[in-house]
Amino acid sequence: MPEVPWVEKYRPRRLRDVINQTKALEQVKAWIEAWLSGNPPKKKALILAGPPGSGKTTTVYAIAREYGFEIIELNASDDRTYEKVERYVQAAYTLDILGKRRKLIFLDEADNMEPSGAREIAKLIDRARNPIVMGANRYWEVPREVRNKAQIVQYKRLTQRDIIKGLVRILHAEGKTVPKDILYEIAKRANGDMRAAINDLQTVVSGGAGDAVEVLAYRDTEKSVFQALAQLFATDNAKKARMAVLGVDMFPHELLEWIDENLPYVYYRPGDIAKAYEALSRADIYLSRAQRTGNYGLWKYATDLMTAGVAVAGVKKKGFVRIYPPKTIKLLTESKAERSLRDSILKKIMKEMHMAKPEALETLNVLRAIFEYNPDMAAHFVVYLDLDLKEVEFITGDAERARTIWGKSMNIEKKLKERSRLEEHVRAAVEERREEKAVEEESEESEEEEVSEEELQRAEEEERVDKPKKKGKQATLFDFLGKS
Ligand SMILES: Nc1ncnc2c1ncn2[C@@H]1O[C@H](COP(=O)(O)OP(=O)(O)OP(=O)(O)O)[C@@H](O)[C@H]1O
């Protein structure tokens, strides 16, 4: 028998178990108490607005339980809903008098109402004798005529901490545990949606830890590391082994951890295991050298050793090998937003560096290392690839480091701008000078012509004078010589 969905099994029954919506709950309580005071609130409808899985429906059910209402739940996007609402509105008072439980009408998805339905619902709110509560993710998409007649109660997006609190509560109740990093990963990717988080938790707990990682971490990655490792461990061909890990979106040292974890299950002869580990430890040496020196070309040797080096180490077990994540796993997960960031970075790399996608992926890995260890060089890449801050954050995975690199890149950009301004300036000056020179030369040329005419005359005269001068000079010398 399939298990009851935990989202229903663990839906808080009481208001005080609803996590981190205190302000909203107070408003809802005050409003419902006004109904019970015999002096109904001015606005006879309530809109609970907020992100999915933040506790709106839960509130309605808990309030009904605590204040003794029966809930009539209807979907606002359903065309026939308003007819039903009308029936209940009519009947409600009578039922009340007959001592039956009071009814609370809950209309979910009020932001998906048809305009015609909205007009009817607005009319019904006017005539309502019992509380009408609506749920909506996008308040502004609730038709205006309905919105105007309702009081709004805003639900917050739950924080990661709230989500973890909710998940831990369920784990306690189930007597189950999951690794902390997986729990955090679930909370992170839920993005404030407790329902999504609880569903993920249930999948993970009922599936076992191996599946957990597969379900959570690798459903979006380029090529799953499970697939890659299965291929790697199935071959004793060096080239195939190298190929197996291409396209795995992972740092070499992370890949190394995965291989490290799974090696003992692949070889059964101790000598072979030892040989494989030797290849791994040499890979590790290359990796730390790469990190120390910034020579990331060494990554290639490291990757060769951990793939080809391991693949040829000996005789492997036949058949299916179950791949386990390393104990110290750093989950490489991606949300939709992260994925789109990564794609946009890849596109920039492909465009600027003229690369195909697999190469761009490798480059992204290299960039990650550079961004981790060499902020100055990273800043140049930011400018070169025209990355934005979000993309830099994605590459670094660390907001603070991203800001440092971003700051540096702004300086470079400023300098580049200054330089191009300067260049422009110098170029303009040179141009100006050249023009001036051209004008000068032109006038010089004409002056020269004039001068040369004069000079010509003078020269001619001089020539006449010169000769005797020269002669005179020579004569003097001769005279002198003669004299001496
Ligand atoms: N604030 C909360 N505290 C505890 N549990 C919560 C909270 N919010 C949601 N949950 C849990 O998440 C699941 C979904 O919650 P709920 O149905 O109240 O979401 P919702 O806000 O109505 O979402 P939607 O807008 O999608 O209808 C329930 O199982 C509930 O137990």
PDBQT file of the ligand as one rigid body, heavy atoms in Angstrom, charges set to zero:
ROOT
HETATM    1  N1  LIG A 501       4.371  27.636   7.936  1.00  0.00    +0.000 N 
HETATM    2  C1  LIG A 501       4.290  26.288   7.918  1.00  0.00    +0.000 A 
HETATM    3  N2  LIG A 501       4.549  25.578   9.024  1.00  0.00    +0.000 NA
HETATM    4  C2  LIG A 501       4.481  24.242   9.000  1.00  0.00    +0.000 A 
HETATM    5  N3  LIG A 501       4.179  23.513   7.923  1.00  0.00    +0.000 NA
HETATM    6  C3  LIG A 501       3.919  24.172   6.796  1.00  0.00    +0.000 A 
HETATM    7  C4  LIG A 501       3.974  25.584   6.728  1.00  0.00    +0.000 A 
HETATM    8  N4  LIG A 501       3.681  25.958   5.489  1.00  0.00    +0.000 NA
HETATM    9  C5  LIG A 501       3.442  24.856   4.806  1.00  0.00    +0.000 A 
HETATM   10  N5  LIG A 501       3.588  23.756   5.579  1.00  0.00    +0.000 N 
HETATM   11  C6  LIG A 501       3.450  22.367   5.141  1.00  0.00    +0.000 C 
HETATM   12  O1  LIG A 501       3.551  22.321   3.740  1.00  0.00    +0.000 OA
HETATM   13  C7  LIG A 501       2.462  21.643   3.145  1.00  0.00    +0.000 C 
HETATM   14  C8  LIG A 501       1.721  22.583   2.251  1.00  0.00    +0.000 C 
HETATM   15  O2  LIG A 501       1.246  23.672   2.973  1.00  0.00    +0.000 OA
HETATM   16  P1  LIG A 501      -0.043  24.492   2.574  1.00  0.00    +0.000 P 
HETATM   17  O3  LIG A 501      -0.998  23.581   1.862  1.00  0.00    +0.000 OA
HETATM   18  O4  LIG A 501      -0.518  25.212   3.747  1.00  0.00    +0.000 OA
HETATM   19  O5  LIG A 501       0.571  25.479   1.528  1.00  0.00    +0.000 OA
HETATM   20  P2  LIG A 501      -0.134  26.731   0.822  1.00  0.00    +0.000 P 
HETATM   21  O6  LIG A 501       0.523  27.951   1.353  1.00  0.00    +0.000 OA
HETATM   22  O7  LIG A 501      -1.597  26.639   0.932  1.00  0.00    +0.000 OA
HETATM   23  O8  LIG A 501       0.359  26.506  -0.661  1.00  0.00    +0.000 OA
HETATM   24  P3  LIG A 501      -0.450  26.731  -2.072  1.00  0.00    +0.000 P 
HETATM   25  O9  LIG A 501      -0.403  28.179  -2.339  1.00  0.00    +0.000 OA
HETATM   26  O10 LIG A 501       0.429  25.978  -3.034  1.00  0.00    +0.000 OA
HETATM   27  O11 LIG A 501      -1.785  26.151  -1.899  1.00  0.00    +0.000 OA
HETATM   28  C9  LIG A 501       1.632  21.129   4.274  1.00  0.00    +0.000 C 
HETATM   29  O12 LIG A 501       1.935  19.784   4.450  1.00  0.00    +0.000 OA
HETATM   30  C10 LIG A 501       2.091  21.864   5.496  1.00  0.00    +0.000 C 
HETATM   31  O13 LIG A 501       2.183  20.968   6.540  1.00  0.00    +0.000 OA
ENDROOT
TORSDOF 0
